[in-house]
Amino acid sequence: MGTSPEQTVTEIEQTRDDLARKVDLLVDRAKVEAVSAGKKLAIVGAAVAGIVIIGMIAKRRVRSD
């Protein structure tokens, strides 16, 4: 801490601004990661749906023979 109240206030404001910037960066990174995870989840869901549909078609063909 500073030797005078004004210097202490200035240091606190600088620290607060630094922390605010870091929080903003973390929030931005979290948003990017969430979008990436959402895309991956959508791809996996589409693959699973495709496998289920193929399985149902195969099952119907086996039953009809």
N, CA, C and O atoms as a printed pandas DataFrame, in Angstrom:
     atom_number atom_name residue_name chain_id  residue_number  x_coord  y_coord  z_coord
0              1         N          MET        A               1    0.838   -1.177    0.000
1              2        CA          MET        A               1    0.000    0.000    0.000
2              3         C          MET        A               1    0.884    1.241    0.000
3              4         O          MET        A               1    2.030    1.228    0.450
4              5         N          GLY        A               2    0.311    2.289   -0.515
5              6        CA          GLY        A               2    1.047    3.541   -0.629
6              7         C          GLY        A               2    1.263    4.224    0.709
7              8         O          GLY        A               2    0.703    3.838    1.736
8              9         N          THR        A               3    2.080    5.232    0.659
9             10        CA          THR        A               3    2.385    5.970    1.877
10            11         C          THR        A               3    1.347    7.042    2.174
11            12         O          THR        A               3    1.257    7.521    3.304
12            13         N          SER        A               4    0.568    7.419    1.179
13            14        CA          SER        A               4   -0.476    8.431    1.391
14            15         C          SER        A               4   -1.822    7.848    0.981
15            16         O          SER        A               4   -1.875    6.905    0.191
16            17         N          PRO        A               5   -2.887    8.391    1.501
17            18        CA          PRO        A               5   -4.213    7.890    1.128
18            19         C          PRO        A               5   -4.483    7.981   -0.376
19            20         O          PRO        A               5   -5.112    7.089   -0.947
20            21         N          GLU        A               6   -4.012    9.051   -1.019
21            22        CA          GLU        A               6   -4.226    9.209   -2.456
22            23         C          GLU        A               6   -3.515    8.102   -3.238
23            24         O          GLU        A               6   -4.058    7.549   -4.195
24            25         N          GLN        A               7   -2.297    7.795   -2.812
25            26        CA          GLN        A               7   -1.536    6.747   -3.489
26            27         C          GLN        A               7   -2.203    5.385   -3.271
27            28         O          GLN        A               7   -2.248    4.559   -4.183
28            29         N          THR        A               8   -2.710    5.161   -2.080
29            30        CA          THR        A               8   -3.407    3.909   -1.779
30            31         C          THR        A               8   -4.656    3.768   -2.644
31            32         O          THR        A               8   -4.923    2.698   -3.192
32            33         N          VAL        A               9   -5.411    4.845   -2.761
33            34        CA          VAL        A               9   -6.620    4.827   -3.592
34            35         C          VAL        A               9   -6.250    4.542   -5.047
35            36         O          VAL        A               9   -6.929    3.763   -5.716
36            37         N          THR        A              10   -5.195    5.159   -5.534
37            38        CA          THR        A              10   -4.746    4.937   -6.910
38            39         C          THR        A              10   -4.361    3.475   -7.124
39            40         O          THR        A              10   -4.721    2.887   -8.143
40            41         N          GLU        A              11   -3.644    2.888   -6.187
41            42        CA          GLU        A              11   -3.236    1.491   -6.295
42            43         C          GLU        A              11   -4.462    0.560   -6.279
43            44         O          GLU        A              11   -4.523   -0.412   -7.033
44            45         N          ILE        A              12   -5.422    0.869   -5.423
45            46        CA          ILE        A              12   -6.644    0.051   -5.349
46            47         C          ILE        A              12   -7.409    0.136   -6.668
47            48         O          ILE        A              12   -7.900   -0.880   -7.159
48            49         N          GLU        A              13   -7.517    1.326   -7.243
49            50        CA          GLU        A              13   -8.215    1.486   -8.516
50            51         C          GLU        A              13   -7.514    0.739   -9.642
51            52         O          GLU        A              13   -8.166    0.130  -10.492
52            53         N          GLN        A              14   -6.178    0.787   -9.648
53            54        CA          GLN        A              14   -5.421    0.062  -10.663
54            55         C          GLN        A              14   -5.632   -1.444  -10.519
55            56         O          GLN        A              14   -5.808   -2.152  -11.510
56            57         N          THR        A              15   -5.611   -1.919   -9.291
57            58        CA          THR        A              15   -5.826   -3.343   -9.045
58            59         C          THR        A              15   -7.225   -3.753   -9.473
59            60         O          THR        A              15   -7.407   -4.807  -10.082
60            61         N          ARG        A              16   -8.201   -2.936   -9.162
61            62        CA          ARG        A              16   -9.580   -3.220   -9.557
62            63         C          ARG        A              16   -9.707   -3.270  -11.081
63            64         O          ARG        A              16  -10.360   -4.162  -11.622
64            65         N          ASP        A              17   -9.086   -2.318  -11.766
65            66        CA          ASP        A              17   -9.129   -2.310  -13.230
66            67         C          ASP        A              17   -8.445   -3.547  -13.809
67            68         O          ASP        A              17   -8.947   -4.140  -14.764
68            69         N          ASP        A              18   -7.305   -3.939  -13.241
69            70        CA          ASP        A              18   -6.606   -5.140  -13.703
70            71         C          ASP        A              18   -7.471   -6.384  -13.510
71            72         O          ASP        A              18   -7.560   -7.231  -14.398
72            73         N          LEU        A              19   -8.097   -6.484  -12.358
73            74        CA          LEU        A              19   -8.957   -7.634  -12.091
74            75         C          LEU        A              19  -10.170   -7.642  -13.022
75            76         O          LEU        A              19  -10.588   -8.707  -13.478
76            77         N          ALA        A              20  -10.731   -6.488  -13.303
77            78        CA          ALA        A              20  -11.877   -6.401  -14.212
78            79         C          ALA        A              20  -11.482   -6.869  -15.613
79            80         O          ALA        A              20  -12.245   -7.584  -16.261
80            81         N          ARG        A              21  -10.296   -6.472  -16.086
81            82        CA          ARG        A              21   -9.820   -6.920  -17.400
82            83         C          ARG        A              21   -9.623   -8.427  -17.421
83            84         O          ARG        A              21   -9.978   -9.092  -18.395
84            85         N          LYS        A              22   -9.054   -8.969  -16.343
85            86        CA          LYS        A              22   -8.821  -10.418  -16.277
86            87         C          LYS        A              22  -10.148  -11.186  -16.258
87            88         O          LYS        A              22  -10.275  -12.231  -16.896
88            89         N          VAL        A              23  -11.111  -10.671  -15.537
89            90        CA          VAL        A              23  -12.428  -11.327  -15.500
90            91         C          VAL        A              23  -13.066  -11.286  -16.887
91            92         O          VAL        A              23  -13.653  -12.276  -17.323
92            93         N          ASP        A              24  -12.960  -10.158  -17.583
93            94        CA          ASP        A              24  -13.502  -10.051  -18.932
94            95         C          ASP        A              24  -12.853  -11.069  -19.867
95            96         O          ASP        A              24  -13.537  -11.693  -20.678
96            97         N          LEU        A              25  -11.540  -11.234  -19.756
97            98        CA          LEU        A              25  -10.840  -12.222  -20.578
98            99         C          LEU        A              25  -11.324  -13.633  -20.268
99           100         O          LEU        A              25  -11.543  -14.432  -21.178
100          101         N          LEU        A              26  -11.489  -13.937  -18.991
101          102        CA          LEU        A              26  -11.959  -15.268  -18.610
102          103         C          LEU        A              26  -13.374  -15.527  -19.116
103          104         O          LEU        A              26  -13.680  -16.632  -19.564
104          105         N          VAL        A              27  -14.226  -14.528  -19.048
105          106        CA          VAL        A              27  -15.601  -14.682  -19.536
106          107         C          VAL        A              27  -15.591  -14.906  -21.043
107          108         O          VAL        A              27  -16.325  -15.755  -21.549
108          109         N          ASP        A              28  -14.766  -14.154  -21.759
109          110        CA          ASP        A              28  -14.668  -14.338  -23.208
110          111         C          ASP        A              28  -14.170  -15.737  -23.547
111          112         O          ASP        A              28  -14.695  -16.376  -24.458
112          113         N          ARG        A              29  -13.166  -16.216  -22.825
113          114        CA          ARG        A              29  -12.653  -17.570  -23.056
114          115         C          ARG        A              29  -13.724  -18.614  -22.764
115          116         O          ARG        A              29  -13.861  -19.596  -23.495
116          117         N          ALA        A              30  -14.475  -18.399  -21.703
117          118        CA          ALA        A              30  -15.538  -19.349  -21.350
118          119         C          ALA        A              30  -16.594  -19.397  -22.445
119          120         O          ALA        A              30  -17.106  -20.470  -22.764
120          121         N          LYS        A              31  -16.925  -18.245  -23.022
121          122        CA          LYS        A              31  -17.905  -18.217  -24.113
122          123         C          LYS        A              31  -17.387  -18.993  -25.317
123          124         O          LYS        A              31  -18.133  -19.757  -25.929
124          125         N          VAL        A              32  -16.118  -18.803  -25.660
125          126        CA          VAL        A              32  -15.523  -19.513  -26.793
126          127         C          VAL        A              32  -15.531  -21.017  -26.529
127          128         O          VAL        A              32  -15.867  -21.806  -27.413
128          129         N          GLU        A              33  -15.164  -21.407  -25.320
129          130        CA          GLU        A              33  -15.153  -22.831  -24.972
130          131         C          GLU        A              33  -16.567  -23.421  -25.011
131          132         O          GLU        A              33  -16.757  -24.559  -25.440
132          133         N          ALA        A              34  -17.547  -22.651  -24.566
133          134        CA          ALA        A              34  -18.927  -23.138  -24.574
134          135         C          ALA        A              34  -19.425  -23.341  -26.004
135          136         O          ALA        A              34  -20.113  -24.321  -26.288
136          137         N          VAL        A              35  -19.085  -22.434  -26.890
137          138        CA          VAL        A              35  -19.473  -22.584  -28.294
138          139         C          VAL        A              35  -18.812  -23.813  -28.886
139          140         O          VAL        A              35  -19.446  -24.590  -29.600
140          141         N          SER        A              36  -17.539  -23.983  -28.587
141          142        CA          SER        A              36  -16.807  -25.150  -29.100
142          143         C          SER        A              36  -17.403  -26.448  -28.565
143          144         O          SER        A              36  -17.577  -27.408  -29.317
144          145         N          ALA        A              37  -17.711  -26.481  -27.293
145          146        CA          ALA        A              37  -18.313  -27.679  -26.698
146          147         C          ALA        A              37  -19.691  -27.936  -27.290
147          148         O          ALA        A              37  -20.058  -29.089  -27.518
148          149         N          GLY        A              38  -20.452  -26.889  -27.540
149          150        CA          GLY        A              38  -21.773  -27.033  -28.143
150          151         C          GLY        A              38  -21.695  -27.632  -29.537
151          152         O          GLY        A              38  -22.504  -28.486  -29.899
152          153         N          LYS        A              39  -20.721  -27.186  -30.315
153          154        CA          LYS        A              39  -20.544  -27.731  -31.663
154          155         C          LYS        A              39  -20.183  -29.216  -31.594
155          156         O          LYS        A              39  -20.717  -30.030  -32.347
156          157         N          LYS        A              40  -19.281  -29.552  -30.692
157          158        CA          LYS        A              40  -18.876  -30.954  -30.555
158          159         C          LYS        A              40  -20.056  -31.815  -30.116
159          160         O          LYS        A              40  -20.234  -32.929  -30.609
160          161         N          LEU        A              41  -20.850  -31.305  -29.204
161          162        CA          LEU        A              41  -22.019  -32.034  -28.734
162          163         C          LEU        A              41  -23.033  -32.233  -29.859
163          164         O          LEU        A              41  -23.644  -33.297  -29.965
164          165         N          ALA        A              42  -23.212  -31.227  -30.684
165          166        CA          ALA        A              42  -24.133  -31.336  -31.814
166          167         C          ALA        A              42  -23.657  -32.400  -32.802
167          168         O          ALA        A              42  -24.468  -33.156  -33.336
168          169         N          ILE        A              43  -22.367  -32.461  -33.043
169          170        CA          ILE        A              43  -21.814  -33.466  -33.955
170          171         C          ILE        A              43  -22.018  -34.863  -33.393
171          172         O          ILE        A              43  -22.412  -35.778  -34.116
172          173         N          VAL        A              44  -21.753  -35.026  -32.115
173          174        CA          VAL        A              44  -21.945  -36.337  -31.479
174          175         C          VAL        A              44  -23.421  -36.725  -31.520
175          176         O          VAL        A              44  -23.751  -37.877  -31.798
176          177         N          GLY        A              45  -24.302  -35.777  -31.247
177          178        CA          GLY        A              45  -25.740  -36.057  -31.294
178          179         C          GLY        A              45  -26.193  -36.480  -32.684
179          180         O          GLY        A              45  -26.994  -37.403  -32.830
180          181         N          ALA        A              46  -25.681  -35.807  -33.698
181          182        CA          ALA        A              46  -26.036  -36.176  -35.073
182          183         C          ALA        A              46  -25.522  -37.571  -35.406
183          184         O          ALA        A              46  -26.212  -38.346  -36.068
184          185         N          ALA        A              47  -24.317  -37.892  -34.953
185          186        CA          ALA        A              47  -23.759  -39.222  -35.207
186          187         C          ALA        A              47  -24.590  -40.299  -34.520
187          188         O          ALA        A              47  -24.876  -41.339  -35.113
188          189         N          VAL        A              48  -24.973  -40.057  -33.287
189          190        CA          VAL        A              48  -25.788  -41.032  -32.550
190          191         C          VAL        A              48  -27.148  -41.200  -33.235
191          192         O          VAL        A              48  -27.634  -42.320  -33.386
192          193         N          ALA        A              49  -27.748  -40.106  -33.639
193          194        CA          ALA        A              49  -29.045  -40.179  -34.339
194          195         C          ALA        A              49  -28.902  -40.974  -35.636
195          196         O          ALA        A              49  -29.778  -41.771  -35.971
196          197         N          GLY        A              50  -27.816  -40.766  -36.360
197          198        CA          GLY        A              50  -27.570  -41.523  -37.582
198          199         C          GLY        A              50  -27.433  -43.008  -37.327
199          200         O          GLY        A              50  -27.970  -43.827  -38.072
200          201         N          ILE        A              51  -26.713  -43.354  -36.273
201          202        CA          ILE        A              51  -26.538  -44.768  -35.926
202          203         C          ILE        A              51  -27.876  -45.398  -35.541
203          204         O          ILE        A              51  -28.166  -46.531  -35.924
204          205         N          VAL        A              52  -28.686  -44.664  -34.785
205          206        CA          VAL        A              52  -30.000  -45.177  -34.385
206          207         C          VAL        A              52  -30.880  -45.391  -35.617
207          208         O          VAL        A              52  -31.555  -46.415  -35.722
208          209         N          ILE        A              53  -30.879  -44.451  -36.533
209          210        CA          ILE        A              53  -31.694  -44.583  -37.746
210          211         C          ILE        A              53  -31.222  -45.769  -38.582
211          212         O          ILE        A              53  -32.040  -46.549  -39.071
212          213         N          ILE        A              54  -29.927  -45.908  -38.746
213          214        CA          ILE        A              54  -29.391  -47.046  -39.507
214          215         C          ILE        A              54  -29.764  -48.360  -38.828
215          216         O          ILE        A              54  -30.112  -49.335  -39.494
216          217         N          GLY        A              55  -29.690  -48.379  -37.501
217          218        CA          GLY        A              55  -30.073  -49.581  -36.751
218          219         C          GLY        A              55  -31.529  -49.933  -36.934
219          220         O          GLY        A              55  -31.874  -51.106  -37.078
220          221         N          MET        A              56  -32.392  -48.922  -36.929
221          222        CA          MET        A              56  -33.824  -49.173  -37.119
222          223         C          MET        A              56  -34.094  -49.710  -38.521
223          224         O          MET        A              56  -34.886  -50.638  -38.687
224          225         N          ILE        A              57  -33.444  -49.137  -39.527
225          226        CA          ILE        A              57  -33.616  -49.615  -40.906
226          227         C          ILE        A              57  -33.124  -51.052  -41.033
227          228         O          ILE        A              57  -33.781  -51.885  -41.657
228          229         N          ALA        A              58  -31.990  -51.335  -40.452
229          230        CA          ALA        A              58  -31.446  -52.702  -40.522
230          231         C          ALA        A              58  -32.363  -53.691  -39.814
231          232         O          ALA        A              58  -32.556  -54.811  -40.285
232          233         N          LYS        A              59  -32.919  -53.283  -38.698
233          234        CA          LYS        A              59  -33.812  -54.145  -37.936
234          235         C          LYS        A              59  -35.073  -54.465  -38.753
235          236         O          LYS        A              59  -35.535  -55.606  -38.763
236          237         N          ARG        A              60  -35.621  -53.466  -39.429
237          238        CA          ARG        A              60  -36.812  -53.685  -40.253
238          239         C          ARG        A              60  -36.514  -54.629  -41.417
239          240         O          ARG        A              60  -37.344  -55.469  -41.766
240          241         N          ARG        A              61  -35.337  -54.492  -42.012
241          242        CA          ARG        A              61  -34.969  -55.352  -43.129
242          243         C          ARG        A              61  -34.819  -56.799  -42.678
243          244         O          ARG        A              61  -35.219  -57.727  -43.381
244          245         N          VAL        A              62  -34.235  -56.977  -41.497
245          246        CA          VAL        A              62  -34.033  -58.340  -40.988
246          247         C          VAL        A              62  -35.401  -58.968  -40.673
247          248         O          VAL        A              62  -35.607  -60.151  -40.942
248          249         N          ARG        A              63  -36.317  -58.206  -40.120
249          250        CA          ARG        A              63  -37.643  -58.728  -39.789
250          251         C          ARG        A              63  -38.448  -59.062  -41.038
251          252         O          ARG        A              63  -39.238  -60.006  -41.023
252          253         N          SER        A              64  -38.266  -58.308  -42.116
253          254        CA          SER        A              64  -39.070  -58.512  -43.326
254          255         C          SER        A              64  -38.602  -59.720  -44.133
255          256         O          SER        A              64  -39.337  -60.209  -44.990
256          257         N          ASP        A              65  -37.389  -60.206  -43.873
257          258        CA          ASP        A              65  -36.887  -61.373  -44.636
258          259         C          ASP        A              65  -37.391  -62.663  -44.123
259          260         O          ASP        A              65  -37.053  -63.717  -44.664
